Every structure is written in C-alpha cells, then in structure tokens.
Amino acid sequence: MRVAVADDSLILREGLARLLTEAGFEVVGLGANADELYSIVKQHRPDVAIVDIRMPPTHTDEGLRASRLLRERWPDMGVLVLSQYVRPSYAVELLSEGTERVGYLLKDRVSDLDELASSVRRIGEGGSVLDPSVVAQLVDRRRRGDDPLDHLTKREREVLALMAEGRSNRAIGERLFITEHTVEKHVKSIFGTLGLPACPMIIGAC
C-alpha cells in the first residue's frame, strides 16, 4: 500500500515515514503544506494520504480543507487526518460527505505502530477509523437538550460503549457474541440516530 504524508513538523513526518516503512508501506512522498501534498498526490496517486489538520500558513484548518479537496478529486484515495486536539466538529465535517476511506486520529495514537498500520490499512481498503476520544465527545455533545441516545436500543448502547473504548468491529462482535456484519448494521443505525452519515465505521484498532 502506498502512502503520502503531510505535516509541517519535520520530526513528525519523518517519524511517520519511518514507522510506515517499518510496517511494510511504501511512502511515496513527504510534504510540509497543502501545496506540496497536492503535488505528491497528483504525481504518485497514493492509496492513503496522512494529513495534519493544522498546516501553514495559518495553522488552523488547512489540512482539513486539503483533505476535503483530495476526497473530491480522488474519491478512491483514503485520507487519514491527524489532530493534536479532540475537535468533534472536524470529525463531523469530514464525515458529512461519507465515511468510506476516511479517518480521524489524535497524534498521540500514531506512535503505536500496530494501531497506525491497522488504521492506514483499513482506510486504504475502504473502511473508516475514528478516534475513541472523538466518539466520546460526540456522544457527550449529543446528550445536551433532546437526547438522541434515548432512541438507541439496548444492544446499540452496548455497541456504542465498546466503540468509545476504541474496540474494532471485530472485537465488538467477539465481546457481544455477534458477527462483524451485525456490528456494522448496529453502527449504521447508531450513526443514523446521532445524525451522522450511515456507513460502516471502524473505531480504534483493538
């Protein structure tokens, strides 16, 4: 699987490249900003682009905007967005156009090689990854006012609780003694109830 990395921090992008290479990925290019990322993607067409949300020149949401553009121009390419902080609004914006081949992880998690490799592979294969911390805040935010969680079934609540722990669909299925396909159906229903796109979602990499 071929991967491109964009982050304004030289140490982080070189570190990610090293981890990815060690995990068996081919790193086709490293960029420090959105323009460099576009050039790399246009030339090499990687399977997955890993993008920092905050990049030059303003260090606000350049990476997020770049990710949305990449998904529009190259819908078959996966995008994994990295963030230093938990921002549910960023996750919702990413998911608003569908949850296939997209991920949102905190930077603290990418130091775990197994979790990083698993997340990149899932995204490249058409799945999605969402940081458990983001799931927890999304759920907490939905508790204000009319609580849509009240409309979840008991089983859906169980699935959601395990999602917030960072368990994968397979791990959730094993814990609840149901098939992975059944977990995906529950996840679709949960995301629909919470007002998010209804599409198979993989949380964490446990």
TINU-673651 format. One record per residue: residue number from 0; residue in one letter; x negated, y, z negated of N, C-alpha, C, O, CB in turn. Coordinates in steps of 0.02 Angstrom, whole numbers, m for minus. Each point is the difference from the previous one (the first is absolute). Glycine has a CB too. Example, Ala and Ser with C-alpha at 12.3 -4.5 7.8 and 13.67 -1.06 7.14 Angstrom:
BEGIN
    i  aa      nX      nY      nZ     caX     caY     caZ      cX      cY      cZ      oX      oY      oZ     cbX     cbY     cbZ
    0   A    m660    m284    m390      45      59       0     m45      60       0     m52      m1     m33     147     m58     m29
    1   S     m77     112      98     m42      59      m3      39      55     m37     m25      55      m8     m34     m87     116
***
This chain:
BEGIN
    i  aa      nX      nY      nZ     caX     caY     caZ      cX      cY      cZ      oX      oY      oZ     cbX     cbY     cbZ
    0   M     m43     m59       0      43      59       0     m45      62       0     m49       3     m36     142     m65     m26
    1   R     m74     112     103     m41      59       9      29      58     m39      61      12       1     m97     m52     112
    2   V      m7      77    m149      23      52     m46     m38      65      10     m61      m1      12      92     m89     m95
    3   A       4     146      77     m31      66       0      13      32     m68      51     m13     m31     m36      27     156
    4   V     m62      26    m149       5      32     m66      m9      75       6     m47      22      34       4    m127     m89
    5   A      87     143      24      m6      73       0       5      27     m72      52      m8     m32      m4      14     149
    6   D    m101      25    m140      m1      30     m67     m55      52       0     m55     m12      26      98     m94     m82
    7   D     m29     164      25     m51      53       1     m58     m14     m46     m52      33       4     141      46      24
    8   S     m81    m128     m73     m55     m19     m45     m45     m51      34      21     m56      14      53      79    m114
    9   L    m136      m4     112     m48     m46      32      m9     m63     m41      m2     m55      28     m57     153      22
   10   I      55     m91    m116     m10     m58     m43      58     m48       5     m10     m61       5     m58     131     m83
   11   L     130     m44      77      58     m44       2       7     m35      67      12     m60       2      44     135     m84
   12   R     m64     m38     137      10     m33      65     m55     m51      14      12     m52      30      46     155      12
   13   E    m120     m88     m63     m54     m49       9      12     m60     m45     m14     m57      19     m67     149      12
   14   G     106     m79     m92      15     m55     m45      56     m44      26      m4     m62      m4     m33     133     m91
   15   L      88     m41     122      55     m38      29     m25     m42      59      19     m58       8      63     146     m45
   16   A    m123     m58      79     m27     m35      58     m40     m62     m22       4     m53      30      m9     161      34
   17   R     m32     m99    m117     m41     m56     m24      44     m56     m28     m12     m59      14     m80     140     m41
   18   L     144     m62     m12      45     m50     m27      38     m37      56       7     m61      m2       5     131    m102
   19   L      11     m32     152      38     m29      55     m43     m48      41      22     m54      19      50     156     m15
   20   T    m134     m82      10     m46     m43      37     m13     m64     m38      m3     m55      29     m50     156      24
   21   E      44     m94    m118     m12     m58     m43      59     m48       1      m8     m61      m6     m66     131     m67
   22   A     135     m42      81      61     m41       1      14     m29      70      49     m36       8      m4     106    m101
   23   G     m88     m55     141       9     m30      66      33      44      52      16     m24      55     m12     m81    m113
   24   F       9     169      42      30      45      48     m54      33      44     m58       5     m20     153      16     m60
   25   E     m74       0     139     m45      39      43      18      73      m7      54      21      20     m67    m118      62
   26   V     m33     137    m109      12      71      m8     m23      35      64     m59       2      15      44      m8    m142
   27   V      64      34     164     m16      28      66     m18      74      m3     m25      27      50     102    m110      m1
   28   G     m66     117    m105     m17      70      m4      16      30     m68      46     m21     m34     m27      29     156
   29   L     m58      44    m140      10      36     m62       9      74      16     m40      28      38     m28    m113    m104
   30   G     119     117      37      12      70      13       8      39     m64      19     m27     m52      34      m3     159
   31   A     m69      96    m104       5      43     m58      62      44       1      15      34     m50    m139     m35      43
   32   N     160       2      63      60      41       5      47     m30      52     m15     m50      31     m51     154     m65
   33   A     124     m71      42      51     m27      45     m23      m1      73      15     m48      36      72      90    m114
   34   D    m123       9     100     m23       2      69     m47     m58      16       5     m32      52       7     156     m53
   35   E     m58    m138     m45     m46     m55      10      38     m66       0     m16     m46      38     m77     111     m93
   36   L     144     m70      12      40     m61      m2      37     m11      67       0     m55      26      14      69    m151
   37   Y      16      39     152      34      m6      64     m47     m25      55      18     m43      40      59     136     m74
   38   S    m138     m66      35     m49     m20      51     m18     m74      m7      m5     m36      50     m40     152     m49
   39   I      36    m138     m63     m17     m70     m11      56     m46      22     m11     m50      34     m61      84    m131
   40   V     134     m16      78      57     m42      18      11      m1      75      13     m53      29      40      80    m140
   41   K     m60      30     143      10       4      72     m51     m43      37      16     m31      50      30     147     m63
   42   Q    m107    m116     m12     m53     m37      34       0     m74     m15     m11     m41      44     m56     144     m48
   43   H      81    m121     m59      m8     m70     m21      65     m38     m13       0     m61      m3    m106      97     m45
   44   R     161       0      40      65     m31     m14      m5     m54     m54      10     m59      14      23      82     105
   45   P     m48      m4    m180      m6     m49     m54      68     m30     m18      52      26      19    m151      37     m63
   46   D      98    m118       8      61     m32     m23      30      39     m59      61       4      m8    m103    m115      46
   47   V      m3     140     m79      22      37     m59     m45      61      m9     m61      m3       7     105    m103     m62
   48   A     m12     163      38     m38      60     m18      11      13     m74      57       2     m24     m46      47     142
   49   I     m65     m38    m155       4      16     m71     m13      75      m7     m53      24      20      15    m141     m56
   50   V      86     152       8      m1      74       2       9      29     m70      46     m18     m36      m1      15     153
   51   D     m90      49    m136       8      37     m62      53      54      10       1      34      52    m122     m56     m85
   52   I     165      31     m15      53      50       8     m29      70       2      22      41      41      57    m116    m101
   53   R    m128      90      18     m27      68      m4     m66       5      38     m51     m27     m22     107      43     m90
   54   M     m54      18     169     m60       9      40      m5      74      21      47      38      m9     m40    m158      51
   55   P     m65     140     m15      m9      69      23      51      18      54      24     m45      35    m148      38     m62
   56   P     142      72      35     m33      56     m35      32      21     m66     m33      32     m40       0       6     152
   57   T      96     m56    m124      34      25     m61      m1     m50     m58      14      18     m57      58      50     131
   58   H     m88    m131     m59      m2     m52     m51      68      m7     m35       3      m7     m61    m125      28      45
   59   T     176     m18      55      66     m10     m28      31     m63      28      m4     m53     m31      19     178      17
   60   D      17    m121      73      33     m59      28     m21     m15      72      38     m30      38      57      54    m114
   61   E    m156      m2      95     m23     m11      69       2     m74      18      20     m19      56     m92     120     m65
   62   G      51    m143     m37      m1     m72      14      69     m29       9      10     m45      41    m113      37    m106
   63   L     151      34      28      69     m24       6      28      19      69      32     m40      33     m16      50    m157
   64   R     m28      53     144      24      22      65     m35     m38      57      31     m16      51      m8     130    m100
   65   A     m88    m127      39     m37     m39      50      29     m70       6       5     m28      55    m109      96     m78
   66   S     121     m97     m33      27     m68      m1      66      m4      38      12     m47      37     m69      26    m146
   67   R      99      71      99      65       1      35     m11       6      75      36     m31      39      19      82    m140
   68   L    m103     m10     121     m14       8      71     m27     m65      30      18     m19      56     m41     141     m75
   69   L     m21    m155     m18     m28     m63      24      55     m51      10       0     m37      49    m107      61    m108
   70   R     155     m27      12      54     m48       5      46      15      60      28     m45      30     m33      29    m154
   71   E      12      80     140      41      19      57     m35     m19      66      32     m26      46      18     120    m113
   72   R    m115     m81      71     m36     m12      62     m19     m73      10       0     m25      57     m43     140     m65
   73   W      26    m149     m46     m21     m70       4      40     m42     m51     m26     m19     m52     m90      54      90
   74   P     179     m49     m22      43     m35     m48     m22     m71     m17      21     m28     m51      71      96      95
   75   D    m135     m98      m3     m24     m67     m14     m60      m1     m47     m24     m53     m19      66      18     130
   76   M     m67      94    m129     m57       5     m44      24      12     m72      45      39     m12    m117       6     106
   77   G      41     m80    m141      18       9     m70     m36      60     m30     m54      20      23      74    m143     m32
   78   V      11     152     m42     m30      57     m35       4     m10     m75      54     m11     m28     m22      87     123
   79   L     m89     m73    m128      m3      m4     m73     m22      67     m27     m56      22      13      30    m146      m9
   80   V      70     157     m41     m15      66     m27     m25      m8     m72      29     m37     m40      59      90     113
   81   L    m142     m17     m88     m29      m2     m67      11      67     m35      m5      53      31     m81    m137       7
   82   S     101      81    m102      11      61     m39     m33      m5     m68      m4     m54     m30     112      72      90
   83   Q    m132      39     m84     m30       2     m67      54       2     m54     m12     m21     m57     m87      80     105
   84   Y     158     m34     m29      54       8     m49      63     m33      25       9     m11      60     m60     119     m98
   85   V      96    m125      m9      64     m29      17      47      56      22      17      44     m39     m34    m139     m44
   86   R      37      93     147      46      49      27      57     m37      36      m6     m14      60     m87     101     m47
   87   P     147    m103     m48      55     m36      32      26      34      63      22     m33      46       8     m10    m158
   88   S     m32     110     113      25      35      59     m39     m18      62      28      m4      55       9      98    m129
   89   Y    m103    m105      66     m41     m20      57      21     m70      25       6     m12      60    m101      82    m103
   90   A     107    m115      m5      20     m67      18      67       0      37       8     m34      51     m70     m11    m150
   91   V     110      85      74      65       4      32      m6      28      70      34     m23      46      19      39    m158
   92   E     m97      34     121     m10      29      67     m28     m52      48      21      m4      58     m39     117    m110
   93   L     m30    m152      29     m28     m52      42      52     m53      19       4     m21      57    m115      41    m111
   94   L     151     m40       4      48     m53      10      62      23      39      39     m41      24     m80     m10    m129
   95   S      50     116     111      60      27      31       7     m21      73      55       0      28     m61      95    m106
   96   E     m50    m113     110       1     m19      70      m9     m76       9     m16     m24      54     m29     137     m25
   97   G      57    m149     m83      m7     m73       3     m57     m25     m43     m48      37     m12      95     m35     126
   98   T     m42     m63    m137     m50     m27     m46     m45     m53      31     m37     m34     m36     116      59     m55
   99   E     m77     m33     157     m45     m48      32     m69      31      11      m6      57      21     105    m112      35
  100   R    m150      16     m70     m69      19      13     m20      65     m35     m31      44      29      40    m101      81
  101   V      10      63    m173     m17      61     m38     m12     m18     m73      29     m46     m27      39     116     107
  102   G    m113     m31    m111     m13     m12     m70     m20      64     m36     m24      47      31     m11    m163      m3
  103   Y      45     116     m93     m18      57     m42     m31     m28     m64      34     m34     m39      60     108      87
  104   L    m158     m61     m59     m35     m26     m58     m38      56     m35     m23      48      32      14    m160      22
  105   L       2     106    m120     m44      45     m36     m72     m21      11     m15     m59       9     104      79     m96
  106   K    m134      29      88     m70     m14      14     m31     m47     m52     m47     m37      15      39     148      41
  107   D      34    m108    m116     m28     m43     m52       5     m74      17     m41     m40     m23      71     127     m60
  108   R      18    m105     124      11     m71      16     m46     m26      54     m11     m60       5     129      76     m39
  109   V    m145      28      76     m39     m24      57     m69     m26     m20     m35     m30      40      96     111      31
  110   S     m80     m70    m134     m64     m27     m23       4     m76     m10     m51     m34      m5      25     143     m50
  111   D      86    m135      51      11     m72      m4       0     m28      70      47      10      38      21       1    m145
  112   L    m121     m46     125      m9     m24      69      57     m45      22      25       6      56    m147       2     m72
  113   D     143     m54     m27      54     m46      19      65      38      13      35     m15      48     m89     m75    m116
  114   E      69     138      26      62      38       9      m4      43      62      49       5      38     m31      m5    m162
  115   L     m75      32     136      m9      41      60       8     m43      62      37      19      46    m113      58    m109
  116   A      41    m133      66       3     m43      59      70     m26      12      24      m2      57    m143     m31     m77
  117   S     152      12     m33      68     m26       6      48      53      26      42     m14      43     m65     m66    m136
  118   S      16     141      68      43      55      21     m10      17      74      48       8      37     m50      37    m154
  119   V     m61     m41     138     m15      17      70      26     m54      46      28      15      53    m130      49     m89
  120   R      93    m127      18      24     m54      43      76       1       6      26      m9      55    m125     m60     m89
  121   R     133      80     m22      73       1       2      26      55      46      46     m10      39     m43     m37    m155
  122   I     m34     105     110      21      57      42     m14     m15      73      41      13      44     m62      67    m139
  123   G     m39    m107     109     m18     m17      69      45     m52      31       9      m2      61    m125      31     m89
  124   E     145     m72     m14      43     m53      24      74      21       3      44     m41      15    m125     m42     m62
  125   G      94     147      32      68      25       6      37      10     m65      57      23       1     m56     m79     105
  126   G     m33      40    m162      32       9     m64     m13      69     m30     m24      45      35      14    m167     m53
  127   S      26     129     m46      m9      64     m34     m25     m11     m70       9     m54     m29      82     104      98
  128   V    m123       0     m96     m26      m3     m68      14      66     m35     m12      53      28     m79    m135       7
  129   L     117      77     m95      15      61     m38     m28      m8     m70      12     m51     m33      93      72     100
  130   D    m142      29     m90     m32      m3     m66      53      m8     m54      50      36       0    m146      34      42
  131   P      85    m116     m89      48     m11     m55      15      64     m40      56       9     m24     m96    m126      18
  132   S      m9     161      m1      11      62     m37      51      44      36      40      35     m31    m157     m41     m14
  133   V     115       4     112      47      39      39      70     m30      m7      49      37      m5    m140      m5      86
  134   V      96     m99     m80      64     m32      m9      31      20     m67      59      16      m4     m97    m113      74
  135   A      m4      97    m123      25      17     m66      27      72      m2      52      12     m31    m135     m92     m18
  136   Q      48     126      81      23      70       0      62      10      44      43      40     m16    m160      m4      m5
  137   L     120     m73      76      60       4      42      61     m23     m39      53      31       3    m123     m51      99
  138   V      61     m34    m139      55     m26     m40      19      49     m55      59      13     m12     m96    m130      36
  139   D     m13     145     m57      13      48     m54      36      61      26      45      26     m33    m147     m67     m27
  140   R      81      65     119      31      59      28      73     m13      17      42      45      m6    m153      m9      52
  141   R     127     m97     m25      69     m16      19      45      m7     m61      61      m3       6    m105     m53      96
  142   R      14      54    m162      41      m9     m60      35      65     m21      45      m1     m41    m123     m89       5
  143   R      56     146      65      30      64     m19      66       9      36       6     m14      60    m120      63     m80
  144   G     163     m26     m16      66      11      30      34     m67      11      m4     m44     m42     m36     149      97
  145   D      74    m112       2      35     m62      16     m52     m54      14     m37       5      49     136      59      m2
  146   D    m102    m114     m89     m52     m50       3      18     m55      50      43     m41     m15     m73      67    m103
  147   P      m4     m29     176      15     m53      49     m21     m69     m25      22     m51      27     m35     135      64
  148   L     m30     m85    m142     m21     m64     m28      58     m38     m30      m1     m61      m6    m112     109     m16
  149   D     165     m11       2      60     m32     m27      34     m44      51      38     m45     m18     m24     142     m59
  150   H     m28     m85     141      33     m38      53     m40     m61      21      22     m38      44      29     144      m5
  151   L    m110    m117     m70     m39     m59      17      27     m61     m37      26       6     m56    m128      66      75
  152   T      96    m130      12      19     m62     m34     m54     m18     m51     m54      28       0     119     m67     103
  153   K     m49     m10    m145     m48     m22     m50     m63     m26      34     m56      15     m23     150     m44     m56
  154   R     m86     m10     132     m58     m27      36     m41      55      32     m62      m2      m1     126    m103      22
  155   E     m31     155       7     m36      56      30     m40      39     m52     m55      24      13     143     m16      75
  156   R     m60      m2    m148     m37      34     m54     m62     m40     m19     m53      29     m14     161      20     m29
  157   E    m101    m115      43     m58     m43     m15     m55       8      53     m59       6     m16     136     m88     m42
  158   V     m56      83     121     m47       9      55     m34      68      m6     m61       5       8     130     m80      66
  159   L     m30     127     m87     m27      68      m6     m51       5     m56     m51      33       7     158      12      39
  160   A     m92     m77    m103     m46       2     m57     m67     m32      18     m52      25     m20     151     m29     m59
  161   L     m97     m51     116     m61     m33      21     m37      40      53     m62       1       2     114    m112     m29
  162   M     m15     146      70     m31      45      49     m40      54     m36     m56      16      20     149     m39      62
  163   A     m64      51    m135     m33      54     m37     m63     m24     m35     m43      40     m18     154      14       3
  164   E    m115    m121       4     m61     m28     m30     m55     m11      52     m56     m18     m17     128     m38     m69
  165   G     m54      67     150     m49      m8      53      m3     m69      30     m48     m17      34     m16     104     m89
  166   R     115    m127      44       0     m68      26      21      m2      74      42      39      21     m15     m82    m135
  167   S     m58       0     152      17      m8      71      66     m37       6      26     m27     m48    m148      27      79
  168   N     149      m1      30      63     m36      12      m8     m74     m18      45     m30     m30     m16     111     121
  169   R     m86    m109     m73     m10     m71     m15      m3     m12     m75      30     m47     m26     m92      35     133
  170   A      27      56    m143      m6      m8     m73      68       9     m34      16     m35     m48    m134      77      54
  171   I     158       4      20      68      11     m27      41     m63      10      36     m22     m45     m43     146      68
  172   G       3    m153      37      37     m61      15     m18     m57     m46      43     m37     m24     m36      74     142
  173   E     m72     m44    m130     m24     m54     m44      24      11     m71      18     m48     m35    m119      32     108
  174   R     102      78     m95      22      15     m69      75     m12      m9      21     m24     m53    m113     110      45
  175   L     131     m70      59      73      m7      m5      27     m64      31      60     m12       0     m54     136       2
  176   F     m52    m166      24      19     m64      30      48      10      60      50     m35       7     m65     m21    m119
  177   I      m2     104     154      37      12      62     m50       6      57     m60       8     m12     155      51     m51
  178   T     m71     m63     125     m45       2      57     m23      72      13      31      48     m22      27    m148      72
  179   E    m114     106     m14     m26      66      18      50      37      45       7      61      m5    m124    m104      m4
  180   H     152       6      52      51      30      43      56      30     m42      26      54      16     m54    m136      76
  181   T      48      47    m144      52      25     m44     m23      63     m36      39      47      m9       5    m163      m7
  182   V    m107     118      m3     m27      61     m32       5      58      48      20      55     m20     m99    m124     m49
  183   E      61      58     132       4      54      50      71      26       6      11      60       8    m108    m111      54
  184   K     147       7     m64      69      21       4      19      43     m60      36      50       7      m8    m155      58
  185   H     m52      85    m124      14      40     m60     m33      69       5      29      50     m19     m20    m156     m49
  186   V     m71     107      94     m36      63       6      37      47      48       5      60     m13    m114    m119     m11
  187   K     133      32      79      39      41      48      60      31     m35      15      59       8     m52    m132      87
  188   S      72      32    m134      59      24     m35     m18      53     m52      36      50      m7      19    m161      26
  189   I    m110     100     m55     m21      48     m51     m17      67      31      21      52     m24     m65    m146     m45
  190   F       5      92     123     m20      63      32      60      36      30       3      61       1    m115    m110      23
  191   G     160      11       1      60      31      26      39      35     m56      25      56      10     m19    m143      79
  192   T      m1      55    m147      35      30     m57     m35      62     m25      32      48     m22      10    m161      m9
  193   L    m109     113      34     m38      57     m24      m7      55      53     m31      52     m12     m31    m130     m63
  194   G      92      66     133      m2      51      52     m64       2      40     m16      51      30      90      13    m101
  195   L    m110    m120      72     m62      m5      40      12     m46      58      48     m39      m1    m119      60    m101
  196   P      29     m18     155      10     m43      59       3     m73     m19     m41     m23     m40     m18     108     110
  197   A     105    m121     m42       8     m71     m15     m41     m41      47      21     m14      56      93      35     m99
  198   C    m173     m42      21     m46     m39      42     m45     m39     m47     m13      24     m55      15      61     150
  199   P     m26    m146     m77     m41     m39     m44     m59      40     m27     m36      33      38      70    m134      26
  200   M     m43      99    m129     m51      40     m33     m40     m46     m46      28     m41     m36      43     145      41
  201   I    m136     m98      m3     m43     m39     m44     m31      47     m49     m31      50      19       8    m136      70
  202   I      31      72    m154     m26      43     m52     m60     m32     m32       2     m58     m20     113     105       0
  203   G    m170     m10      15     m59     m24     m34     m33     m57      38      14     m12      58      36      47    m165
  204   A     m95     m71      73     m36     m54      32     m14     m57     m47     m49     m36       8      m2     118      69
  205   C      94     m91    m127     m10     m52     m50      13     m69      30      m6     m50     m34      37     130     m58
***
